[in-house]
Structures are given as structure tokens and as C-alpha cells.
């Protein structure tokens, strides 16, 4: 009876005084991928630490290493790893030797390759428990394998290796959890068919880093000091940084698929971002409360655009890829190994505060930190040497969660002495001794209150302990995971073929990767040196805007991002000219998906736009309440109106919801809107109307074969859409054609067929309503991206 002998030995050593009287049951830990790199570097050491910490807990343990290798080979590989296990420095040598010996005796290897292998493993666990007379408390399955293997392993566990009723199951999953939102959703759906959400523990090992794990407790324990200043009125900016000196050599296969954003930003740095931006739950230890606050923080993040990021790649990366993946000599890669990303939250607390996320390989130092820099309103007339340097109000005020490495070479929490003396838990953090020669962000260490862990612990040891204790707040839920992918995927899609800045690596990078914030965008500060440029790496952004004719009207064509930038600038110029001439600008905007990127561009980059003198009208509206997500006004509000200062009485939504009814003819919503236009818009001629085009040739909500709105005296009409929601309200074609200017925006490959057709047909609004757009005394301009124009 192996386990019985182990328990007797440990009892004899005095390490387990109460186990026999108060056994809490047996825990089986199964490490799948037990001979792999992660298991070798971290996981077995973490499991040994768990055993050392919990040997007196009342639970008994067995540890099952599992892999695809046959029994003899797998045993040899696994025990080569186990022989290298070490105890913490503060553990006595005698106790360490005994515990290591007992741990090795509790470890056994299994080949897990077929369904039958899982059945055999289950029988062995059950037989051992019967022999020892133990009740099973639970099983931990740790997946230290590639994600493509998750589903098959999950299926086998669920069908033949679950613990009996009354015992818990905890399945631990390592990143990456998908490649983008769609793949993450697919993986989540597959795993949910085998495990309940509470059984899954998705590991982001940065949540085990002591400085990161302490962000929420720090905010909670220092509410008195932080509540007045943890907001946009006092915080200047936040930096979340993870720099590495190593390159991707040996990992290029992974890196070519994922790149730096997927590797560390979508997960590690985003989790830190959430801990900083989320509202504090009443209880920071309750996983459900933390999750809800985290999801609300995700919803407040402003969507990322291509210009929200700067990307780099160290020079040797391409040749490493060619060598390791056996690519041709002319192979080029656009995979970023460096990225800086600017993130904004539109929450009331953080609106306007820049959050800068930065990470890269082959940089000048290995360091990670979260830095909250506060605004400084003080101006000190006399020089600093005349005052108490530690409390000077003119020195920078900051809070730094120092993840590790770098100048300090330890996890730490630093708070400027001119802010406040923080409350820190004495059992786990202690005030560090000053190091006179050490400077952090240009300030002497003596300018900070500095706290380091009483006992420094490896991240995986922390997380494995939390798995054992069932602390779900240290792990990633499927909701949080999908929210993160939902936030990052649009940026990843937009930069998938974007050219990256080459950098030599290490200290030679000098200022080459410095970047700055300009009008809500990021841009490198210095031009890329000519000798680093690769002339064969021409990207879409190298082409200029094309101007010509389409259907006898001016055509502006470019790649979509440049096109939207041009269109936004043209709308602003039109608005400024009109306001200078008449005092006000009447702008009618279409709904649908195409204008969303334009709305965002106007909101974030056109601060000189004369919003105060602009009236916003709707070209069309769906017959749903204005608060419905399908409402065009709802989209307009979310992406533009809430971010600009348009007087509320200058905003004119269509009256589709009257008398608690939607678009009922007797309620005369169309007449009300027509009267409002007549009363406010001179000659009912809008200064500018923005339209889109449907794949069937519809524009506004005027559809082919429509009986309403293509001709006649009505200014505003009710129409029927072939897709839900069917009922619509729309400006009529005659009213649109009274406008001084009409811009038509056409984006994407999906519109190529209709644009080709429209280039050949004449004025046939019954078949293709957009062909009837022809301002009687104004100008029509087409804005079409290359994909719509050229396919």
C-alpha cells in the first residue's frame, strides 16, 4: 500500500499531525503533457510546492504524469524532470529531503493515447482508493498540451475518467484559447459540451504574478486614498509594459501564427488593464462580482482602429522563420514582434485617459510593470534641493506595480511619497530597504514607498494553489475570454497585412521604436531608416487616393482606411464652409454598417468640426424603439453623438415610435418629420446627405420595386424592406435630390458586383433606387474603396 507507507513516513516526521483523525479525502492530480517544456520548467515544481504547502491539510494526494509516449520512455523522461525539483530556500534540508522522496513515490506515469488508456487510468485510481480505504475528494486534470488536442482529451475525460458523484472535477487549460473571436467561440462551445464552466480553469499565468495579483487588493485596501484620485481628473496616463531581450528563435512556428498581440496583449496585459479600469466590486474575492465588473469594463472600451497601434519586427526574425520553417529566401513576414497600442475607455471614470500597452522581443531590457502616472498641478518656484525631496509636490506622482526583472529584479509595489503611504498586508508584503544608487523612472528609490513580497513565489505555484482551493477569481472565464477576443479581433483583422517597422534589436534600437500620441492615434516618432526598409514589402498603404468619375459624377477611391479619412475631412470642410456662410449646417446620415467607421473617425479625429452649429438628421430608420440595438439612431448615438458636443436640440431622430406604437400610418410620423424639416431646413435642402448602397441597389430605405419614395410630393415615407425589420421610415428620393451635396459611401468586396452593374446601367430607380440619386442643383460624389471598385 504505497500511499499508506507515504502517510506513515510523513506522520513520523511530524508533518501531518491530524490527517488520520480528520481526512478530507483524496485528490488525484493528472498532468497531461507531463514530459513537455512547460511541465519541465514550471508545472512539476508547482505541483511539488502544492504538496509541500498542503501536506498537513487533511487531503491525501497522488500525482499522475501522462503523455503520448510509451510507458518505459515516458517514465524515464518524467523522472528525469522530477529529480531536479527543489525546495524553497527557507525549507529545512531534512524536511525537504523527506517531502521530495514522498512526492516522488506519489508520482506515476501513464500513457494517455487512446480511449482505453483513460478507462484504465480511471480503474487504477478507483482501485488504489479502495485499497487505501479513502474517499475521493476531487480530480485535477492539467492540460499542458497544444489547444488542438483539448477537445479529444476532454471527450475521453468526460466519457470515462470523471470522478464519482460527490467529488469535484477541475480541468486546467493553458493558453492560447483560440486565435480570434470565432475560433475562441468554437473552442469554448466544444469544451462546454464536456465540462461545466465552474469545472474549467483557464490559466493566464500573469494572474499568478504577485504584483499583478495584488492590483485589486491594493485598490480595495487603499480605497480611502484612491477613491478621490483614481479617475480621469487626476490620472494623466497608464502604461502596461512587458519587454523581453530574447527573440523568437525556436518559437517561430508559434509566433508566425500568433505574433506579439495575441501572445501577450490579448491576455496578460489585457487582464492588468481590466484590474485597473474596472469598478471595484464590493468583495474582490468573489469571482462572480469580479467577473461582472470586468465585463462592464470591457463594454466601456472604445473600439480599436488600425491607427491605434504601431508595429515592429526585429530584423533577424524573417531569416529565423526561413530557417526554422523552411521558407523560401524571398519569404517576408508581417508578423509583429513589437507593438504599442493606445486604448481608451469611455467610462465616466476613465474617459480621455490614454492606456498604453507595449510589448516586444529583442528589446533593451527584460522588465514588466504597470505604471499609473498622475497629473501634477503644482509648480515649485524654488529649486528642489531646498525642500524635502521625498515629499516634494513637484516630483512625479505615480503608483507602479513592478512585475519583475529590470532594475529591481523582484516583484514590487511602489507609491510616490508625495501621494500617500499605502496600506499593505504585513503577512505577505514588507517595506523594502532603500538602495541609494537605484533609480526608477528617473527618480531615486527613496522617493517611493517600496514594498516587496515577504515570500517570492513563482506564478505557477500561486495558480496551482488557487486551483486546489477553487479560487476561480484568478482564472479566465469563457465570458471574459470572448469579451477580450471581441475587443482585439477587429484590430488584428485590420493589421493582418500591414507592413511593420524593422528594428535591429537590443540597445541598437535606440529611439527607433519610440512612439507618440497624435489626435488619438499612435505614430512612430522617428522615420524608419532607409537601410532597414525592404523595397519588396509594399503594402496597400503605399498607394495614393485615386480620383476619377463614376456614373458621370466625381469618384474618390482609396483603400478603406484612407477613404474614410478623406471622406471625414471632406465632410468637415463642407460643414465649416457652410457654417461660415449660413451659420448652420444640416447633415442627414444613413444607417447601416458602412457609416460606423466614418462616425468613429469623426468622433475621434475631427476636433475642429463645428458640431455646435450642426443639425443631425436621419436619412432612414428601422421601425424599432430608438433604444433597440437595431435602430440606426442607436448606432449613430453609440459611435458619434455621445462623443461630440452637438446641442441636444440639434439632433433629430425619426419619429418611428409614437403613442407606444411603431410606424403606424395613423400616427403621422412621416408628416411630423417632414414638417420639422420644412421648419428648420431652408427650402428643405439639406447641406449634405450621406448615403450607402445595398447589394440589391437600394439606398436609404428605398428598395427595388418600392411603391413609396421614388417619386411624388412626399418628403418622408414608410417603406418595406425585404429583410427584418421589414418596416422602415425614409427620406424620399425627391427630397434627397434637393440636397446641396450628396456623398455615397461604398465599402467592401461584397459591393463589387453591384458597383460593376451600376457602372453600366442608366437612370432606373425602380430597379436600382440608387441610380435615381441625381441632385437637381447640387453635387453627387461617390466614395468607393478599392475592394468595392476592383473586387
Secondary structure, DSSP 8 states (H G I E B T S, - for coil): -HHHHHHHHHHHTTS-TTTTTT--EEEEEEEETTTSHHIIIIIHHHHHHHHHHHTTSSEEEEEEEEESS-HHHHHHHHHHHHTT----TTS-HHHHHHHHHHHHHTEEEEE--SHHHHHHHHHHHHHHHHHHT--EEEEEEEE-S-GGGHHHHHHHHHHH----TTSEEEEEEES---SSHHHHHHHHHHHHTTS-GGGEEEE-GGGGSHHHHHHHHHHHHTHHHHTTTSSTTTEEEEEEEEE-SS--TT-HHHHHHHHHIIIIIIIIIHHHHHHHHS---S-TT-HHHHHHHHHHHHHHB----GGGEEEEEETTHHHHHHHHTT--TT------SEEEEEE-B-STTTTT-EEEEEEESS-S--EEEEEEEE------SS-GGGS-GGG-TTS-EEEEEEEEETTTTS-EEEEETTT------TTTEEE----TT-EETTEEGGGEEEEEESS---HHHHHHHHHHHT-GGGSB-HHHHHHHHHHHHHHHHHTTT---EEE--GGGGTTTT-EEEETTEEEESS---GGG--TT---GGGS--EEEEETTEEEEEE-HHHHHHHHHHHHHHHHHHHHHHHS-EEEEE--SSTHHHHHHHHHHH-TTS-GGGEEEEESEEESS-TTSTT-HHHHHHHHTGGGS---GGGEE----EETTEES-GGG-HHHHHHHHHHHHSGGG--SEEEEE--TTS-BTTB-TT-SSSSSSS-SEEEEE-SSSS-EEEEE-HHHHTTSSEEEEEE-SGGGHHHHHHHTT--S-TTT-GGGG---SSSEEEEEEEHHHHH-
